[in-house]
Amino acid sequence: MTTPTETSLYRTLSLGSEPMHRRRFMVVDEEIPGNFRFGLLLEELDILAEQTALAYVRRFYPEGRVVTAAIDNILARHVVDVDRDIVMHARINHVGRSSLEVGIRVEHAGDPATHIASCYFTMVARGGEAASESIPLPPLEYLDELERQRADKAIAGREEYRRQQASLREPPSREEYEMLDRLHRAQEESGFSGHPAGRLVADAWERMYPEQEYVPQRIFGGYLIRRAYELSAICSELVAPDRSIVAAVNRINFFHPVRLGDKLHFTSRVVYTNESFVCVEASIERISRDRTASALSNSCLFTFVNVDRELNHRPVPPIYPATYREDARYLEAYRSYQAIAGHYRML
């Protein structure tokens, strides 16, 4: 059997020593704190998670493949310094019937190291023609208490996600109803000049070409989430008056694969704000080349924080949902925000 330690992979982004590589990860050509393209990091993390999971799967299925099913709670613990190398350490924490949880620790090297974020990817092993069938995997062997704790945390995280998804379908509590009611009543007052949620939307279209092929006839998921993140960052600026940087990736789900020739419709919406934080929901709809099929490929929820040039938090205005669907998005983001609100105070 294989231990989690034996699945470890490391990768370094040499930002400190390679000027051209560093420039690729810069948002603007200025020396300001937090000048870092987080969307590109998401793409690199997805590549590393895929490589880590694939190395394990191919011990047992030489022709096997893996796909990303979900990304859970990436919490930004420190702002990235684009002048320092970034080290990514990946390891498989738990193996289910055909799924694997890959944990990745992201940090600036040094003594002491700076912990940037911890990330958790759920990957699924695939086989058969067109890599469309789930394949069973042998479990890991845990030799010490820390490895067992990580495995237990992975299992508990799945159960917590199921509970959260169930709670999102629950009707509003009395407190939540009163919150939404206040927002609706405010819009009925004369001279209302707030930010209607329905206007805080950005979208984009893109076609998938052969050069973007990652596995046969399919597009790399890391590219898709980078594009979704970048559009969401732009969307957050519709309400953030200063500078918007990432605070958390609340959740990214992968529902349907994107294929060559598909048209993609990226849509980002500001769905909730509180103090200096902005929650943006993003979705990717795929439309087949012959236009006979369409499906939701990905859904994402990102949280950004509005800061000044020195990274001091700056307030953002409230937004006002007006329709049933906008209320539902607002409430879902509100509940997700509350679940990790304590972390935001650390930023």
Backbone hydrogen bonds, N-H to C=O, Kabsch-Sander energy under -0.5 kcal/mol:
donor,donor_aa,acceptor,acceptor_aa,energy
2,T,139,P,-0.5
6,E,3,T,-0.7
7,T,4,P,-1.7
8,S,5,T,-1.5
9,L,90,A,-2.2
11,R,88,M,-2.0
13,L,86,I,-3.1
14,S,12,T,-0.8
15,L,13,L,-2.2
18,E,14,S,-1.0
22,R,18,E,-2.6
23,R,19,P,-2.5
24,R,20,M,-1.5
25,F,21,H,-1.0
25,F,22,R,-0.7
26,M,23,R,-1.4
30,E,28,V,-1.6
32,I,30,E,-1.2
34,G,80,V,-0.6
35,N,32,I,-1.1
36,F,34,G,-2.0
37,R,25,F,-2.7
38,F,36,F,-1.3
40,L,37,R,-0.6
41,L,37,R,-1.1
42,L,38,F,-2.1
43,E,39,G,-1.6
44,E,40,L,-2.2
45,L,41,L,-2.7
46,D,42,L,-2.1
47,I,43,E,-1.8
48,L,44,E,-2.2
49,A,45,L,-2.7
50,E,46,D,-2.2
51,Q,47,I,-2.4
52,T,48,L,-2.4
53,A,49,A,-2.4
54,L,50,E,-2.7
55,A,51,Q,-2.0
56,Y,52,T,-1.1
57,V,53,A,-2.4
58,R,54,L,-2.6
59,R,56,Y,-1.3
60,F,57,V,-1.6
61,Y,57,V,-2.3
64,G,61,Y,-2.3
65,R,126,R,-2.6
67,V,124,V,-2.1
69,A,122,T,-3.4
70,A,122,T,-1.4
71,I,252,I,-2.4
72,D,120,Y,-2.5
73,N,250,N,-1.6
74,I,249,V,-2.2
75,L,73,N,-0.8
75,L,118,S,-0.7
76,A,74,I,-0.6
76,A,247,A,-2.2
77,R,75,L,-0.8
77,R,116,I,-2.9
78,H,116,I,-1.0
82,V,80,V,-0.7
84,R,81,D,-2.0
86,I,13,L,-2.1
87,V,107,E,-3.3
88,M,11,R,-3.2
89,H,87,V,-0.5
89,H,105,R,-2.5
90,A,9,L,-3.1
90,A,88,M,-0.6
91,R,103,G,-2.0
93,N,91,R,-0.5
93,N,101,E,-2.6
94,H,101,E,-1.1
96,G,99,S,-2.9
100,L,123,M,-2.7
101,E,94,H,-2.6
102,V,100,L,-0.6
102,V,121,F,-2.9
103,G,91,R,-2.7
103,G,101,E,-0.6
104,I,119,C,-2.6
105,R,89,H,-2.5
106,V,117,A,-3.1
107,E,87,V,-2.3
108,H,114,T,-2.4
109,A,85,D,-0.8
114,T,108,H,-1.7
115,H,113,A,-0.6
116,I,106,V,-2.3
116,I,114,T,-0.7
117,A,106,V,-1.7
119,C,104,I,-2.7
120,Y,72,D,-0.9
121,F,102,V,-2.8
122,T,70,A,-2.8
123,M,100,L,-3.0
123,M,121,F,-0.7
124,V,67,V,-2.6
125,A,98,S,-2.9
126,R,65,R,-3.5
127,G,133,E,-2.7
131,A,128,G,-1.8
132,S,127,G,-0.5
132,S,129,E,-1.0
133,E,127,G,-2.3
135,I,125,A,-1.3
137,L,97,R,-2.7
141,E,2,T,-2.9
143,L,141,E,-0.6
148,R,144,D,-1.7
149,Q,145,E,-2.5
150,R,146,L,-2.2
151,A,147,E,-2.0
152,D,148,R,-2.7
153,K,149,Q,-2.4
154,A,150,R,-2.0
155,I,151,A,-2.1
156,A,152,D,-2.7
157,G,153,K,-2.4
158,R,154,A,-1.6
159,E,155,I,-1.9
160,E,156,A,-2.7
161,Y,157,G,-2.3
162,R,158,R,-2.2
163,R,159,E,-2.2
164,Q,160,E,-2.6
165,Q,161,Y,-2.7
166,A,162,R,-2.1
167,S,163,R,-2.5
168,L,164,Q,-1.8
169,R,165,Q,-0.7
169,R,166,A,-0.9
170,E,167,S,-1.4
177,Y,173,S,-2.9
178,E,174,R,-2.4
179,M,175,E,-1.9
180,L,176,E,-2.4
181,D,177,Y,-2.7
182,R,178,E,-2.2
183,L,179,M,-1.6
184,H,180,L,-2.0
185,R,181,D,-2.7
186,A,182,R,-2.1
187,Q,183,L,-0.9
188,E,184,H,-0.6
188,E,185,R,-1.2
189,E,185,R,-0.5
189,E,186,A,-1.0
192,F,189,E,-1.3
195,H,318,P,-0.8
197,A,320,Y,-2.2
199,R,196,P,-1.6
200,L,197,A,-1.6
201,V,199,R,-1.2
202,A,268,S,-2.5
204,A,266,F,-2.1
206,E,264,L,-1.8
208,M,262,D,-2.4
209,Y,207,R,-0.5
212,Q,209,Y,-2.1
213,E,210,P,-1.9
214,Y,215,V,-0.6
214,Y,218,R,-3.0
215,V,218,R,-0.8
218,R,215,V,-2.9
219,I,258,V,-2.4
220,F,212,Q,-1.0
223,Y,220,F,-0.6
224,L,220,F,-1.2
225,I,221,G,-2.2
226,R,222,G,-1.8
227,R,223,Y,-2.2
228,A,224,L,-2.3
229,Y,225,I,-2.5
230,E,226,R,-2.7
231,L,227,R,-2.1
232,S,228,A,-2.0
233,A,229,Y,-2.6
234,I,230,E,-1.7
235,C,231,L,-2.4
236,S,232,S,-2.4
237,E,233,A,-0.8
237,E,234,I,-0.8
238,L,235,C,-2.1
239,V,236,S,-1.4
240,A,236,S,-2.3
243,R,307,V,-1.5
245,I,243,R,-0.5
245,I,305,V,-2.2
247,A,303,T,-3.2
248,A,303,T,-2.1
249,V,74,I,-2.5
250,N,248,A,-0.7
250,N,301,L,-1.7
251,R,301,L,-1.2
252,I,71,I,-2.1
253,N,299,S,-2.7
254,F,69,A,-2.4
255,F,253,N,-0.6
255,F,297,S,-3.4
256,H,297,S,-0.9
260,L,217,Q,-1.0
261,G,208,M,-2.2
262,D,259,R,-2.0
263,K,287,I,-2.8
264,L,206,E,-3.4
265,H,285,E,-2.6
266,F,204,A,-2.9
266,F,264,L,-0.6
267,T,283,S,-2.4
268,S,202,A,-3.1
269,R,281,E,-2.6
270,V,200,L,-2.4
271,V,269,R,-0.6
271,V,279,C,-2.5
272,Y,279,C,-1.2
274,N,277,F,-2.0
277,F,274,N,-3.0
278,V,304,F,-2.7
279,C,272,Y,-3.2
280,V,278,V,-0.5
280,V,302,F,-2.9
281,E,269,R,-2.6
282,A,300,C,-2.4
283,S,267,T,-2.4
284,I,298,N,-2.2
285,E,265,H,-2.2
286,R,295,A,-2.8
287,I,263,K,-2.8
288,S,293,A,-2.9
291,R,288,S,-1.8
295,A,286,R,-1.9
297,S,284,I,-2.9
297,S,295,A,-0.7
298,N,284,I,-1.3
299,S,253,N,-1.5
300,C,282,A,-2.9
301,L,251,R,-2.0
302,F,280,V,-2.8
303,T,248,A,-2.9
304,F,278,V,-3.1
305,V,245,I,-3.0
306,N,276,S,-3.1
307,V,243,R,-3.2
307,V,305,V,-0.5
308,D,312,N,-1.9
311,L,308,D,-1.9
314,R,306,N,-3.0
316,V,275,E,-2.9
320,Y,195,H,-2.4
327,D,323,T,-2.4
328,A,324,Y,-2.3
329,R,325,R,-2.3
330,Y,326,E,-2.5
331,L,327,D,-2.7
332,E,328,A,-2.4
333,A,329,R,-2.5
334,Y,330,Y,-2.5
335,R,331,L,-2.4
336,S,332,E,-2.2
337,Y,333,A,-2.8
338,Q,334,Y,-2.3
339,A,335,R,-1.6
340,I,336,S,-0.9
340,I,337,Y,-0.9
341,A,338,Q,-0.9
343,H,340,I,-0.9
344,Y,340,I,-1.1
345,R,341,A,-0.9
346,M,343,H,-2.3
347,L,344,Y,-1.1
